[in-house]
């Protein structure tokens, strides 16, 4: 939009320059005209004098005086005319100051005889009926080699001067062509600009464009009242009325300029000054001045107009200067337009009041300055549209809470400039910094306080980074060294050649002590680092992925600063591949149920078995449950896997050869609290048809602690159906006797970490003894996990364990092979 506006405006500028060129081209090189102006005249100010008395008085007046600028009385002036030619010549007198109220010209011979009387002001009779080209024109006949006296009687309430052009008959046609060309150029340029502004107004309606159109339209009326094109294209009565009330137009133009400038400059950030902020006082003063000019002569209210100009122009220029300094670039075009208005208006006013020498340039100064001013204002509006588009784009790229570059900036601007930025640095490094603990704070404090905390932390980091050597300021932002990746993480670019102790300097920033609403917060930060290759830099999106890999690796290893390595990526890529392959693994038959038997330490009989899920992938080989079960939980698919296991258990137990003891199935938190297709775990058991009495569910201490009430509720329902409850990996989680008493487990399985070292560690033996005693108190059976040799098996029996499970007894086997193993190993030998 803004580009299209600039192209049209350039075309209009060419048209504006072509108009005066056309007018100049119509002048004939031989044309010679003479201006009758006040500095060349002898004058007297006595309105009671007639022509004859004025002639006598002017002959006795002193040379070198000028007429007063403000006067309600008529002024008499005398000019000497001489026809240097031998023959009689006809000369045409054109009044170029069409707003003169009274302008009478009297031609006297050298002896004082009145030869001709011309009326060229607005006081001439039947003004509207005369042709526009000759409306302010008269002619005189001068005998060759003869001197004449021309008396001029001038009166007007407005401080305006005499501007009469004397043209020989031979140059009259060229002068009239020049007049017409100038009038047409003025009218064409101004109306074309107005049409363009009207198109913009209807295309994008806003107050700035509306005030500009109103200001532009009134300027056409104003210039038409001063210049000849108003008489060419507008009824004479209208032009005469506006010419008579020219100061009223000045007040209204000043009002429209004020409203336009206020709307235009309000797009910037600094607020308007007090003078402009009083939006109704100044417009009211302009309207009062305009109304007063309709009642009283202009000389009475000229001081009010000058004061109004000062109160409008000066504050606008000052405010525009502030806005331009603050980054609102279109303001400079408005300042240029105001300067052009002041200069052009000043030259034109000085010419019309008789201080500046009258010439074509001086008399057309109003028009020339008006065209340039309107062009500059139109350019300013186009630049404003471009500025607003850029600012809107800037706001879309900026994080609204902090004012710093946001995630869209990273994805769009930074990604586009990434290659060039890296090539400008010697040793580019990208950092991804994460503020730890925000997820917990969000749960504890709520989003409002956490957002304020995030803003304060990000500004703290940005200020600290600005003070470090080598940190790259992000393009398009002043003093922004970080781009907000999320509310608790951000991106930083560093040239490590300029900052050799980067890790140590970041360590000083990684610990934050913040205060909000009287509360003190301490936050630690995690930093991931990636060294960018300068020859062919990696894409920014790929770098961000690798930085996240390093960030996860740093969290796992407990390092505040972690550089990316290919080994980390290998592990991460494997996790991604497993996560993508897991949903199809169940349908493809890659998952299978294995079972590890559990034996009674007193009788040696098998009393049950624990179901273990195995995944044999054609791509990744044998995948450990410790690797894919957490992925399934993160992907919210663990309940689907559990339902598959339960269906396999039911299928095995439906075999007549299967013993009556229960099989144990490990459950996760999601199994106890989540639903699949609107069905919870209890409903799933009904759908499968699995007898609850032949099922033992295993849970961990930590799992119950995470979702206590909901988990306990589901466990109570399972117990009521007849399921046995077992606590797996006991001793490694966050045990709570209160929860144990509520769960009332049927079985407690001691973690293999305590069983494996029973032969060498007396401490572990004491721990196992304590767990056995606790289990006896709760009425639970004790199972020792991870038994791998006979000595450990004997110790478990001696310490009071009821059952055992481990590689000594049997390795996990496919569930369909359990019948054959039971036939061969019905009784296990237990050493005493």
Beta strands, then each sheet from edge to edge (+ up, - down):
strand 1: 33-36
strand 2: 42-44
strand 3: 75-83
strand 4: 89-95
strand 5: 102-109
strand 6: 114-119
strand 7: 137-142
strand 8: 146-155
strand 9: 164-168
strand 10: 428-435
strand 11: 483-486
strand 12: 489-495
strand 13: 511-516
strand 14: 519-531
strand 15: 561-563
strand 16: 591-600
strand 17: 606-617
strand 18: 621-623
strand 19: 663-666
strand 20: 695-700
strand 21: 724-730
strand 22: 747-750
strand 23: 781-785
strand 24: 803-805
strand 25: 813-814
sheet 1: 1+ 9- 4+ 7-
sheet 2: 2+ 3- 8+ 5- 6+
sheet 3: 11+ 12- 10+ 14- 13+
sheet 4: 11+ 12- 10+ 14- 15-
sheet 5: 18+ 17- 16+ 24- 23- 22- 21- 20- 19-
sheet 6: 18+ 17- 16+ 25-
end
